[in-house]
Amino acid sequence: MTQAGALVGVSVFELRYKSLGNIGTFENGKGMPKSIFNEKGSVGAIHYGHIYTKYNLCVRNPIVKVTVQNAEKLKKVYTGDLVIAKTSENIEDVMKTVAYLGNESVVTGGHAAIFRHNENPKYLSHVFNGANYFIRQKNKLARGVKVIELSTKDMEKIEILIPPKPIQEYIVSILDKFEVLSQSTTDGLRHEIELREKQYEYYREKLLTFEK
């Protein structure tokens, strides 16, 4: 059976909703004020604010660094981990997520959570950032008025669709192609950009919810 054929069959035979608490573990970050960022540092650092201002779905080389000495006081992030912004000034950015795909371990700090798991990291990042059924769940659990927050205890309750890994990889490969097409356009082709974005959002929702 081809991957495309498997994608059709999996919705009936192998697709399961699982809570995040059952597929991985959360760990809260701590510390890391901007004052410790150091251009001469050797350890990459993922700041929670950069998750929704600087990064997209994944990052290999964080844009800021800290020294080895300061890194020892912070929480480590390993290849494949997700780093999640726990707080924001608006509900849309709460639980904005980036998958770390670099080779060396990096660190993260306060207002961020680390999700360790055994799934395809980019598949999870697509779900966390774009699946409507996921966003509805996290928005209901978020708390606060001026500062919106979501605890890791509540994150554990969110349920997502977990197909077999080959299907996760297949979905990622399709969505990556749409993303490349969207990024290949220029500002002079604004209408084309809008069409690409709508097309990407349409197929992302279909693929992540396994709708025909």
N, C-alpha and C positions, 0 to 999 in steps of 0.2 A: 504493500500500500504506500502511495506517495504521501509526503507531508501534507499536501493539500487535502488528500483523501482522508488522512487521519484527523485533520482539523474538523471535518464534517462529522466523523464518527465519534470523536471524543466528547461532543456535547451530550451524547446519549449514554455512553458506556463508562467514561473515565473522569468526567468533569465533576469536581467537588468544591463546595464552599468550605473554606477553613478559616478559623479565626487566626489573626496574626500571632496571638499568644501560643497557638499550636504549631506554627511553622517556623518560629524563630524566637529570639529573646531581645528585649530592649535594655539599653543601658543609658543612663542620663549622663550628659557631659557636665563639666564644671569649669568655672574660671575662664581664662583666656580673654582678658581685656585687650583692646586694640593696641594699648601702649606696649605690649610685648612683641608685636610684629617687628620683624627684623630682616632687612634685606640681605644681611650676611648670614642669616640663619640657615640651617641645613635640613630642617624638618618641615614638610608642608603642613599647612593648617587650614581646615575648613571652618570658616566663621559662619554662624547661623544666618547673619544678615546677607551674606554673599549667596546663600542658597536660592533666595528669590530675587536677587538683583544682578548676579554675575554668571551664574551657572544655568545650564539647561537640565537635561535628564541625567547626565553623568559628568564626572571630572576625573582626569588622570593626573593633572598637575595643578594643585591649588595655587591661587594667585598670591597668597601670602605665606610667609615662613616664620618659624620661631627657632630659637636656639635649642640645642639638645638639652641644656639645663632646664629651660622652661617646659620643653616637651615632656619631661619626666613627671611634671605635675598635672598633666592633662590626660584625657582619655584617648586611647589609641583607636585608630580606624584602620581596618585591614582590607585588602583587595576583596571586592564583592559586597562589603558592608554598605548599608544605606545610612545616610546622615539626614536627619529630619529636623526642620525648624519647628520647635514646640510653641513658639509665641510669635505674634505679629500684631500690627495695628489694624488688620482687617481679616475677616474670616477666610477669604480666598487664599491667603498666603500661609495660613496655619497648616502645618504638616506638609509644606512644600518639601520635596525630597530630591536628593541627588545621590546617585550610585557612585561609589568610589571604585575606579578601575585601574588605578596606578599600581606599580609593582612594589614600591616600598610603603611601609606603614606610615600613616600621617596621624594628625591629632585633631580633635575638635573640643569645643568648650561649652560654656553655659548656654542655656536656651536652645540647646540642640540635644537630640537623642540619636543613639546608634542602634540600628536594627541588624542583628546577625542572623543568618539564615543559610539554607542550602538550595535556594531556588536561583533562577537566572536573574541577576541583579537588574538588568535593563528591563526585563519583563515587569518586575515589581515596580521599578521607577515609572514605567508607563502607566501602570495601574494606579499608583499613588497620586500621580500628577494629572491624570487625564480621564480615568474611568468614572463616568457619572454616578454609577451605583456606589463607588467608593467615596466620592466627594459628598454625596448625600449623607452617608453614615458619619463621616468625620465632622461635618458641619453640625449635626445634631448633638455630638458629644462635646463640641468646643464650648468653653466658658469664658465670660468676661465681657466688658463693654469697651473701655478705652484700649485695653490690652487683651487680646484674645489668646487663650491658652488651651492646650490639649495635653493631658497627662499621659505618661506611658501606660498607666493602668487602663485608661480608656482606650488607648490605641490598641491594646491587646484584644479588645472586644470586637474590633472591626473584622468583618468576614470578606474574603476575596475568593475569586475563582482560581483554582490551582490545577491547570492541566499538566500532563507529563512534561518533563524537561524538553524533549525534542519539539513539542508543540510550542512551548514558551519561546524556544530559539527561532522557530519558524515565524511566529508572530513578530518578534523583534526584527527579524530580517526584512519583513514587509514594511513595517513602520519606519525602519531606518531609511529605506529607499524613498519613502514619501518625504522624510525629513531632508534628505539630500536634495531632492528636487525643489523643495521649498526654499532652501538656502542658496540654491544655484541661481535664483532670479536676482534681479537688481532693483534698486529704487525706481528706476525708469520704467519698470514693468509692474506697477502697483496693482493693476487689475489681475495680472497673472499670479502675483503673490497671494492676493485674496482668494483666488480660485484654488490655488494649491493648499492654502491653509484650511479651507472648507472641506476639500477632498481628504486631507489628512485627518481632520477631526471626525469626519464621517466614517472612514474605514477604521480608525482607532477605536471608536465606540463599537462598531460591529465586531471587530476582532477580540476586543477585551471582554465583551459580554457574550461572545459566541452566537450572535444573532445571524440568521441566514441572510 
